[in-house]
Amino acid sequence: MHKFKNLKALSVLWFSLFVLHTAMAQETFHLKGDISSSAMEGSAVLLAYSNGKSFKHDTTRVRQGHFELKGTVDKPVKALLFVGYSKEEEAKTKKRGETIHFYLDSGITTVKGEHLETATIKGSSVQRDFTILQQQLKSIGWTDKGKKEDILLAKRDSVHLAFLRSYPASPVSLDLMKEIGRPNLLANRYEEMSEIYNNLPQWWRDSEDGRRVGRFLLGAKKLGIGKDAIDFTMNDVAGNPVSLSDFRGKYVLLDFWASWCIPCRAENPHLVEAYKRFKDQNFTILGVSLDKESGKQKWLDAIEKDGLPWVHVSDLKGFDNAAAESYEVQSIPMNYLIDPKGKIIAVGLRGKQLIHLLEKTL
């Protein structure tokens, strides 16, 4: 009995220490909002963020122009804040409300302004870093809405790279690198991106996100601008072998996609437009599907439904596709524009970028 009591006391002590450690690991945040617009009075407020591997959200309402939310976070996290409109404002603007992104951290964060989208946000040093980035983007005319011209996208990339150099250890930079560490930027500005990546904290480079960007960098080094395209042979929809080298002498867009990939399907109209405009000017497309054997019919149906008249190949092995592995494809859509000599001249073209480049090249 005496041993049992000691064991019970030890268990209680262990549990108390565990609870204390957990509480210390999480920090309390206090979000205070003051929005003076009558269009938002009484409206719903939604706060959403990821805390570790779990997704968190909380709601409240604007009362007399004010709202508050409290909770805990393990570290500074990028959060989304939405405030709805009144029914009258929603009917007038055809919008449900306004949304902003900011960094949620321990302590007090304030949101003040007439409208949410133009409000001033003050909080931790991480939020100050994020505000600096937002101001730099605003100075070049960048907004998160609407379609962007290539020149504005290039300016945005330059702002991002300059920020990464200035604030390499900021959580904002680590999140930014995760977002912009995409194949086309890595390939087109490999030297800059490689230098920036190597200056980021080692613990981040060792993280899952850091390793993913690192793999992209390795791919960019091997398959960047001016590198030789890697030849491969794969069966087309009729089972006939097709090689990339069969297209030597033409400009060819090597396009990795899949029938189940929504962003890929959204890009297809742009590819169709480019193909129709330039197919008689020494240009073609070779589609490589990352569908699996079980999805073969969906692949064939997607080709017909989207009206894709160029050559399509696949080994129906998903992301284990032999060509995708050779080209270090980590996500789709992904493409490489190859010149008549077999040299890569562009990577990761999206939207109208392919058409704009072909207009200059052909």
Protein Blocks (a to p, Z undefined) as FASTA:
>chain_A
ZZmmmmmmmmmmmmmmmmmmmmmmpccdddddddfbfklgoiacdddddehjaccddddd
deehiacdddddfbdcdddddddddfklmmmnopabdcddddddehjdddddfblklpcc
dddfklmmmmmmmmmmmmnopafedjddfklmmmmmmmmmmmmmmmmmbmklmmmmmmmm
cfklmmmmmmmmmmmmmmpcfklmmmmklmmmmmmmmmmmmmmghiacdddddddfkopa
cdfklmgoiacddddddfklmklmmmmmmmmmmmmmmmmnopacddddfbdfklmmmmmm
mmmmnopabdcddehlajmlmklmmnopabdcddddddfkopafbehiahjlmmmmmmmm
ZZ
